[in-house]
Amino acid sequence: MVIMIFVLLLLFGVISSWATDYELMLEDPDIFSPCTEGPPGSIDARQAVNFDDLVVDQEADILRISGNVTVVWDVQPTDRITARLDFLHYNRGSWEPTVISMATQNFCSIMYDKNQYWYRYWTRPFWYTSPSISC
């Protein structure tokens, strides 16, 4: 009787379990697309940053990014940096939004805020040497 209950509980656990695998498939190995509908005066990533020393390798189901990038944009203290990051998924012939997106109208105001995702995943790894330097 105990074995039967154990088997039923185990079977119920297996049946009610959900799992999924995600696979990133890039149609275009150039992961930065040009900004085609930006406001006047806006620039895209390739105009702001030199990616010559960045290596992006795609092997089957693995994407490896290594190297260095250099900011070539002449940012002035009065410039306002607006940033947006959206992840989309391809579904039946069209790109659809996911729940993963971030946007800010003033990146400088949150760049070093430790409670922001931008800081955790973007600016924290950068070596920040002088607190007197402001964005």
N, C-alpha and C positions, 0 to 999 in steps of 0.2 A: 504494500500500500504506500509506504514512504517513497519507494523507488518510483512508483507510478506518479505520485504528486511531483516529485523532483523532475521527472521527464516532462510532465505537462507544463511545469513552470519554465523549464529550459526551452521547450518548444514555443511557448507563448512569448518568451523573451526574444527568440530568434525571429519569429514571425512579426513581432511589433517593432523590430529594429529598423531604422532607416539609415541609409548611408549613401554617399554620393562621391564621385570623383570629379574634379574640375580639370579641364585641359585648356591651356592657353594656346591658341593657334593664331599666329600673326599672318595675315594675308600680305601685308607689306612690311618688310623687315625694317623700314624706316619708321620708328615708333613715334616720331613727332610729325604731325600733319600741319601744313601751313594754315595760318589764321586767314580765312577767306572772307569772313563777315564781321571783322572787328571794327571798333569805332575808329574814326580818323586819328592818325598818329600812333596807332597800336602796332606792335611788332610781334613776330612769332618767335619761338624758341631758337630757331636757327639764326635769326638776326641778333639775338641777345647773347647767345652763348656759342663758343667755339667747341664743337664736338669732335675735332680731328683726332684727339687722343682717347676717345671713348670707343670701346669695342663691344659690339652686340652680337653674340653668337646664338643661333638657334639650332639645336640638335633635337630632332624628334619632339619630345615633350618637355625639353628643358630650355630655358632662356637664361643665358649668362650675360651679365652686364658688368664690365670692368673698365678701369682706366680713369682718366681725369677729364674734367670739363673746365673751361676758363670763361668767365663772364667778360664779354667784350663791349657790353652796353655801357655807355657813359651815364651812369645813374647819378642824378643830382639830388641833393637833400630835399628839394621841393617837389620831386617827382612822386606821384602816387602809383603804387604797384597794385594792380588788381589781378587776382589769380583765381583760376577755376580748374578743378580736376574732376572729370567724370569718367566712370567706367561704364561701358556699354556692352551688351551682348547681342550677338547676331542670331536672330530668330526668324526663320522662314522668309529669308530674303530681305530683311530690313534690320537696322540697328535699333535696339530698344534700350532705354535707360535701366540701370540697376539701382539699388538702394545706396550704392557707394558713390558719393560725390561730396566735394568740399568746395566752398567758394568764399572769397573775402574781397571786400571793396578797398581795403587798406591793409595790405600784407605787412607793411612796416609796423603797424600797431600791434600785431600778434606774433611777429616773427620769433621773439624770444619768450613768449608766454608758455610756460611749461604745461599748462592745462589744454593747450591746443594740439590737434593732430598735426598741424603744419610743423610745429616745433618738434614733436616726437619723431616724425618720419622724414622731415626735410632739413630743418636748420640745426637740430641737435648734433648731428655728426660733424658739422663744420667747426673748425677750430676758431673760436672767437677770442681774440687776444686783447681787445681794448674796449672796455665799457664806455669810453668816451665817444666811440664811433657810433653814430646813430644812423638809422636808415633814412 
